[in-house]
Amino acid sequence: MKQKVFFLIFTLFSFFTTNAQCAMCRAVLESEEGLSTAKGVNDGIVYLMIIPYLLVGGLGIAIYMKYFKKGKTEKV
């Protein structure tokens, strides 16, 4: 159980150091003097990348809870 909690915490906090830019976006944005635009674009890409994972995870949890409750009531 402790390994699962550690793995969950590790995966949640490991995305803070990742860069999610494609090669072309990175080349264009790094050619500017101020890197504030590049940081903003990178944060936006990471934000947009999280949404599908949340939707699929929520759907998976909903399906799991539906079958878990159904299976538990049949056993009684």
Residue pairs with C-beta under 8 A, 6 or more apart in sequence:
15 46
18 46
19 26
19 42
20 42
20 45
20 46
20 49
21 29
21 38
21 41
21 42
21 45
25 41
25 45
26 38
29 35
29 37
29 38
29 41
30 38
32 38
